[in-house]
Amino acid sequence: MTRQGGRTWLRRALILLYGGIGAVHIAAPEKLMPIMPDWVPEPRLVILATGLCEIAGAVALMTPRLRRAAGLGLALYAICVFPANLKQALEGIHVEGLPDSWWYHGPRLAFQPVLVWAALYASGLLDWPFRKSARSVAGPTGA
């Protein structure tokens, strides 16, 4: 698979992921209320807003002109929701439809940085780790 093919595949996966999760946030915000940290003001409104952001990010990933902004926004989003994911894991908060096990929470928390990278890579903001260095292209002597 080419680099562009991989980027396209990843972008499509993120579109489905964020579009689906955004729809859940809008359709059933009450299910996510228990995992909201206490310091978040207007938690229901924040859940609805994050759902809209996820859907907007998914749509923008499909739009070449908006793709880079979407990647940055979704990367920042993945960072911002980490406290809610952490609270759910550490406090053992049950969310209907999700497993209550560390077999779920551990990989989910560990995967959060991968989601940040995926948004940046799929949108074209980042080439790491797939970019060839100038040295490998030019050869060992630079000639």
C-alpha positions as CSV (number, residue, x, y, z in Angstrom):
1,M,0.0,0.0,0.0
2,T,1.4,3.4,-0.9
3,R,1.7,6.2,1.6
4,Q,-1.2,8.0,0.1
5,G,-3.3,4.8,0.1
6,G,-2.6,4.4,3.8
7,R,-3.4,8.0,4.5
8,T,-6.7,7.7,2.6
9,W,-7.6,4.4,4.4
10,L,-6.8,6.0,7.8
11,R,-8.8,9.2,6.9
12,R,-11.8,7.0,6.0
13,A,-11.6,5.1,9.2
14,L,-11.4,8.3,11.2
15,I,-14.4,9.7,9.3
16,L,-16.5,6.6,10.3
17,L,-15.1,6.6,13.9
18,Y,-15.7,10.3,14.6
19,G,-19.0,10.5,12.7
20,G,-20.3,7.5,14.7
21,I,-19.1,8.7,18.1
22,G,-20.4,12.2,17.4
23,A,-23.9,10.7,16.6
24,V,-23.9,8.8,19.9
25,H,-22.9,12.0,21.8
26,I,-25.9,13.9,20.2
27,A,-28.4,11.0,20.4
28,A,-27.7,9.9,24.0
29,P,-25.7,12.6,26.0
30,E,-27.1,11.3,29.3
31,K,-25.2,8.1,28.9
32,L,-21.9,10.1,29.0
33,M,-22.8,12.5,31.8
34,P,-21.3,10.2,34.6
35,I,-17.8,10.3,33.0
36,M,-17.6,14.1,32.8
37,P,-15.1,15.6,35.3
38,D,-16.7,17.7,38.0
39,W,-14.8,20.8,36.8
40,V,-16.4,20.8,33.4
41,P,-19.2,23.5,33.3
42,E,-22.5,22.6,31.7
43,P,-21.5,19.0,31.1
44,R,-24.6,18.1,28.9
45,L,-24.0,21.1,26.7
46,V,-20.3,20.1,26.4
47,I,-21.2,16.6,25.4
48,L,-23.6,17.8,22.7
49,A,-20.9,20.3,21.5
50,T,-18.3,17.6,21.4
51,G,-20.6,15.5,19.3
52,L,-21.1,18.3,16.9
53,C,-17.3,18.8,16.8
54,E,-16.7,15.2,16.0
55,I,-19.3,15.2,13.2
56,A,-17.9,18.5,11.8
57,G,-14.4,17.1,12.0
58,A,-15.5,14.0,10.1
59,V,-17.2,16.0,7.4
60,A,-14.2,18.4,7.1
61,L,-11.8,15.4,6.7
62,M,-13.8,14.6,3.5
63,T,-13.2,18.2,2.2
64,P,-9.7,18.7,0.8
65,R,-9.8,22.5,1.6
66,L,-10.7,21.8,5.2
67,R,-8.8,18.6,5.8
68,R,-5.8,20.1,7.6
69,A,-7.9,22.2,9.9
70,A,-10.0,19.1,10.7
71,G,-6.9,17.1,11.5
72,L,-5.7,19.7,13.9
73,G,-9.1,20.0,15.5
74,L,-9.6,16.3,15.9
75,A,-6.1,15.9,17.4
76,L,-6.8,18.6,19.9
77,Y,-10.2,17.0,20.6
78,A,-8.6,13.7,21.4
79,I,-6.4,15.4,23.9
80,C,-9.3,17.4,25.5
81,V,-11.5,14.3,26.1
82,F,-8.7,12.3,27.8
83,P,-9.7,13.5,31.3
84,A,-13.2,12.0,30.8
85,N,-11.8,8.7,29.6
86,L,-9.3,8.7,32.5
87,K,-12.1,9.4,35.0
88,Q,-14.2,6.6,33.6
89,A,-11.3,4.1,33.9
90,L,-10.0,5.1,37.3
91,E,-13.4,5.4,39.0
92,G,-14.9,2.4,37.3
93,I,-17.8,4.3,35.9
94,H,-20.2,2.1,33.9
95,V,-21.3,3.5,30.5
96,E,-24.0,1.4,28.9
97,G,-22.7,-0.4,25.8
98,L,-19.0,-0.2,26.9
99,P,-17.1,-2.9,28.8
100,D,-16.1,-2.2,32.4
101,S,-12.8,-4.0,32.3
102,W,-9.2,-2.8,32.3
103,W,-8.9,-5.0,29.2
104,Y,-11.0,-2.2,27.6
105,H,-9.8,0.9,29.5
106,G,-6.1,0.1,29.4
107,P,-5.8,-0.1,25.6
108,R,-8.3,2.8,25.2
109,L,-6.1,5.1,27.3
110,A,-2.9,3.9,25.6
111,F,-4.5,4.4,22.2
112,Q,-5.3,8.1,22.8
113,P,-1.9,9.3,21.5
114,V,-2.4,7.1,18.4
115,L,-5.7,8.9,17.7
116,V,-3.8,12.3,18.0
117,W,-1.2,11.0,15.5
118,A,-3.8,9.5,13.2
119,A,-5.7,12.8,12.9
120,L,-2.5,14.7,12.1
121,Y,-1.3,12.0,9.6
122,A,-4.6,11.4,7.9
123,S,-5.1,15.1,7.3
124,G,-1.6,15.6,5.8
125,L,-0.2,17.7,8.7
126,L,2.3,15.0,9.6
127,D,4.3,12.5,7.7
128,W,6.1,10.9,10.6
129,P,7.2,8.1,10.7
130,F,6.8,7.3,7.0
131,R,8.7,10.2,5.4
132,K,12.0,9.3,3.8
133,S,14.9,11.3,5.1
134,A,16.9,13.4,2.7
135,R,19.9,11.3,3.5
136,S,18.2,8.0,2.4
137,V,17.0,9.6,-0.8
138,A,20.4,11.1,-1.8
139,G,22.3,8.0,-0.7
140,P,25.0,7.6,2.0
141,T,27.4,10.1,0.5
142,G,24.8,12.7,-0.4
143,A,25.6,12.3,-4.1
